[in-house]
Amino acid sequence: MGVNALLIPAVEQANWQSLLTWRQQQANWYIALGVHPWWAEAESLAVLTELEHLLQTQVEQIAAVGEIGLDFALAAETFAKQQQFFSAQVALAKHYRKPVILHHRKSQPALLAEVKRQQFTQGGILHAFSGSQQQAKAFLDLGFKLGIGGTITYPRAEKTRHTVSKLPLSALVLETDAPAMPLNGFQGQVNTPAQLLAVFNVLCELRAEPAAELAAALWQNSLAALRL
């Protein structure tokens, strides 16, 4: 389908070794290692010692720290553990000069506050962007790219579709979040990286640039976001 490379983020410690194995077998499969906020409550902070060891010893194999972040749609009693994991992983990414893949739900101000508090300058990707130009600018000003995925295929997502049509082209990267976040018309089905082409086609409808120019810019943006 023309998808030449993938970034596959981990969600928990149990994923890390299998991702490292895949990375060694597939030259165009890039990986990110981290603990996702959905899994933070069940993990021990001690696993971050292993993450630091992997960043020390296999730094060339790891493109980013992620998927990390904060999800305030979860139960309130998970917030403190989420924040501990997020803060510690941002600190590791800063120390080892790696970009981060950020997860957010109802948490953009808290994410921004922590990134600023740590004076984190490695950037990365704000996964599953949806929001206004003002919200986008806050992350762009900190060196992040915005992950554009299946949300834009839903006509009801008017605010996000409008924002994506107006943002600088340099701000955008494509994603699918496979196997989650199915595209419009594919609800209830397993999402796959092959759907990236469908996301791209909708983006072409929303933007003024020719498709070839869009494709070239999105590729360069991805390389820049992940320092590849």
N, C-alpha and C positions, 0 to 999 in steps of 0.2 A: 504493500500500500504506500510505499515511499517513505516509511518511517525508518530512518537510517540509524538511529541511536536511541537508547532509553536511559532514563535515570530511575532507579528503583530504590526507594527509601525503605528503611526498616521501620517497624512499629514497636518492637520489643527486643530484649536481649537474645531471645531464642532464635531470632532471624539472622543475627550478625554473621555467624560462621558460614551459613549457607549462601548468604550474599557474597561473602568474600570468595567462596568457591566458584560461584557463577561468574564473578568478575574476572577470575583467572582464566575462565573458559571462553568468555565472550568479550572480545576487544571493545565492542560498541555498547556494552552494558555497563553503565556507570552506577555506582551505588552510594547511598548515604546511610550512615549508621546512627541510631539514636533511639530514644524511648518516646513514643507518641503519648499525648496526654490521656488518651482513652485507656492505655495500659499502665499508666504511672502508678495508680493506686495499688495494683497487684505486684508491682516490682519493688525491690529493695534498692535504696540509694547506693548500696554497695556495688551494684552492677556497673556503676559509672567508673569504678576503678578499672574494670575490664575495658570499657570504652576508651579510657585514657591510654591504657596499654596498647590497644589496637591503633590509636592515633599516633602513638610513638613509633610503633614497629612496622605498621603497614600504611603509613601516611599517603604513599603514592597510589594505593588502591582505593582510597576513600575520597570521593569528590566533595562531600559535604557532611555536615552533622544534621540528621533529620530522620524522620519527621518529628519535629519538636514543636512545642507551643502551649497554648492555654485554651481550654474549652469550658466556658462558663455556662453551657447548656447542660452540663453534667450536674450531678448532685453537689450541693454546696460543700459537703464534708470532704470532697476530693480536692478542693481548690488549693489548700495548703501544700499537699503533696505534689500537685501539678506544678505549683510555683517553685518548689524546691528543685524538682527535676529540670524545669525550664531554665532557671537561673544557673544551675550547675552546668548544663549543657551549652548554654551561651558562653559561659566562661571557658569551657574546654575549646569551643570553636574559636574563640578569640585567641587563646594561647597558641593553638596549632594553626591559626590563620586559615580557617576553613569557612566557607559560606554556610548558611543554614537554610533548611526548608521549614517554613513556619506554617503551622496549623492554627486556625483561629475560628472561634464561634463566640460571639458576644464578648470578645476579649481584645479587640484591636487596641484600645487605649492602654490596657495593661501590658500588651506586647511591646508597644512603642516605649512605654515608660521604662521597662526593663532593658531594652536595647540601648536606650539613651543613658540609663544609669551606669551601664557597664562600658559605655563609650565604644560599642561594638561597631567596627567599620568594615567588616568583611562582606557585608551584604548577603545576598542569596535570593530566595524566591518566596514570596507570600503566596502560599498554595491556595487555590480555589478562591481567587479574588471575586468579591461581589460588593459593590458599594458605589460611593460617589467619587467625583474627581478630587474633592478635598481629602477624603480618606486615602485615595490612591497616592496623592502627592506626599502625604506624611511618610509613607514607606519609600517612595521614590527618592525623597530627599535624604534618606538614610542609606541609599545605595542598593535598594532591593528592586528586583523585577517582579512583575505580577503574573501569576499563573492563571491563564485563561483556559477554561475547560467547558464541560457540558452545560454549565449554567446559561451560556449565551445562546444555546439552541432552543431555549424556552421563550416563546414570545412574551409571556407574562413577566419575564425578568427585564422589564423596560429600563429601570434605572441602570442596571449593570450593562445592558446592551448599549445604552446611550453613552455611558462613561467610556466603555471600551472603544467606541467609535471616535471619541474625541481625544483620547490620551496620546502622548507621543509614541510613535511606533517603537522607539527604543525602550519603552517600558514593558513590553509584552513578551511572554513566552507561552508556548502551548503545552497543555497537559490533558490527561484523561482521568486520572485517579483510578484507573483500572485496579481491581474489579468493581469498584464502587462508582457512585455518581453517574448512572446511565444517562444517555442523551435523550432528548425529546423524541418520542416515538419508539424508544427502546426500554421503557420502564419495565421493571421486573426481570430484565435480562442481565447477564453478566457483562460488564463493560470490558473492553480489551484495548490495547494500544493501537489496534487497527482503526479505531474510531477517531484517532487524531486527525485523519483526513476530513472527516465530517465536521469536526470542530473548526478546522482550517477553512473549509468551504463557507461556513456561516460567518466566520470572521471576514472573509472576502466580501460578503454581502454588506457587512457593517462598515467597512473601511473604504476609503477612496483610492488607495494605492492599487496598482495592478497586482495580480496574484504572484507573479514572479518576484516582484519587489518585496512583497510581504513575506514570502517564503525565505528569501535570502536574509532579510532582517531578523526574522524569528530565529533562524539558525545561529546567526552571529550573536544575538541577545542571549541565547542559551549557553553558548560557549563562554561569553563574558560573565554571565551569572555564576557559572561553575568553575571559572578559571581553567578552562580546558584548551 
